[in-house]
Structure formats: C-alpha cells, structure tokens
Amino acid sequence: MFNKIKQIKDLRNQAKTMQAALAEIMVVGKSSGNKVMVTIDGNQKVQGVKIDENLEREKIAEGVKDAFNDASKQLQKELAAKMKDMGGLEAFKDLM
C-alpha cells in the first residue's frame, strides 16, 4: 500500500514539473496580415492579445479567432516535440 502511495506522490510531482515546464513555452499566433496577435503558453492560457488599432471593428473577432487557431497549431507542435524530448508516454509507463 505504501508503494502505491509513493507512486501517486511521484506521479503528482512529475505532473507539477511538467506543468511548470509547459508554462515556459510561449507561442504567438497571428492573423493574416499580422493585424491581430495572440500569445498563449504551454498550459493553453492566453498571456496576451495585441490588435492593430487600424483594424476595422468588424474584423476584430475574425482576426482573434484566426490568431488563436494559429497559436494552437504552433503549440501542438511545440508540445509534441517537448513530449518526445521528455521520453513520450513511455516515461509514464513505469508508474502504471
């Protein structure tokens, strides 16, 4: 029983370490024409939004959507590379 508790504690510590590592990843998504930029971290939290002041009001929502989708795509690539560097899912295999 104590072995299982230790495994759970180890898994929790690894999850915290991974979350901290992911928070350091930052990507900037851009809309076409770079009029809108959205910055998100590896935990998928929006860290910033920049909108060109000359952008027409009607196009802001579409620009934010496009920039966020661009950032999400970039983040998925970054996370896949980070997971691979950390040993992929095999790193968690021993804990199960």
JOMO-V509670 format. One record per residue. RES is the residue in one letter. SS is DSSP state (~ for helix, > for strand, _ for the rest). OMEGA is omega in whole degrees, -180 to 180 (999 if undefined). D_LAST is the distance of its C-alpha to the last C-alpha in Angstrom with 1 decimal. Layout:
BEGIN
((RES,SS,OMEGA,D_LAST) (RES,SS,OMEGA,D_LAST))
END
This chain:
BEGIN
((M,_,179,14.3) (F,~,178,14.9) (N,~,179,11.9) (K,~,179,9.7) (I,~,178,12.3) (K,~,179,12.1) (Q,~,179,8.5) (I,~,178,9.6) (K,~,178,12.7) (D,~,180,11.4) (L,~,178,9.5) (R,~,179,12.9) (N,~,178,14.9) (Q,~,179,13.4) (A,~,178,14.1) (K,~,178,17.6) (T,~,-180,18.2) (M,~,180,17.4) (Q,~,178,19.7) (A,~,179,22.4) (A,~,-180,22.3) (L,~,180,22.6) (A,~,180,25.5) (E,_,179,27.4) (I,_,177,27.5) (M,>,175,30.7) (V,>,179,32.2) (V,>,176,35.7) (G,>,-177,36.4) (K,>,173,40.0) (S,_,178,42.2) (S,~,-177,44.8) (G,~,178,47.5) (N,~,-180,45.2) (K,_,179,46.9) (V,>,177,43.6) (M,>,178,40.6) (V,>,178,37.3) (T,>,176,35.0) (I,>,179,31.3) (D,>,-177,28.5) (G,_,175,25.0) (N,_,177,23.9) (Q,_,176,26.5) (K,_,179,29.0) (V,>,-179,32.6) (Q,>,180,34.2) (G,>,176,37.6) (V,>,179,40.0) (K,>,-178,43.3) (I,>,178,46.0) (D,_,-177,49.2) (E,_,180,52.0) (N,_,-180,54.1) (L,_,179,51.6) (E,_,-176,53.2) (R,~,-178,51.8) (E,~,-176,51.1) (K,~,-177,48.8) (I,~,-177,46.6) (A,~,179,44.1) (E,~,179,43.8) (G,~,178,43.4) (V,~,179,40.6) (K,~,-179,38.8) (D,~,-180,39.3) (A,~,179,38.3) (F,~,178,35.1) (N,~,177,34.1) (D,~,179,35.0) (A,~,179,32.8) (S,~,178,29.8) (K,~,179,30.2) (Q,~,-179,30.5) (L,~,178,27.4) (Q,~,178,25.3) (K,~,179,26.5) (E,~,-179,25.8) (L,~,178,22.3) (A,~,179,21.5) (A,~,180,23.1) (K,~,179,21.3) (M,~,180,17.9) (K,~,179,19.1) (D,~,-178,20.4) (M,_,178,17.2) (G,_,178,15.4) (G,_,-179,14.5) (L,_,178,11.2) (E,~,-180,10.5) (A,~,-179,10.3) (F,~,-176,7.0) (K,~,-178,5.6) (D,_,-179,5.5) (L,_,-179,3.8) (M,_,999,0.0))
END
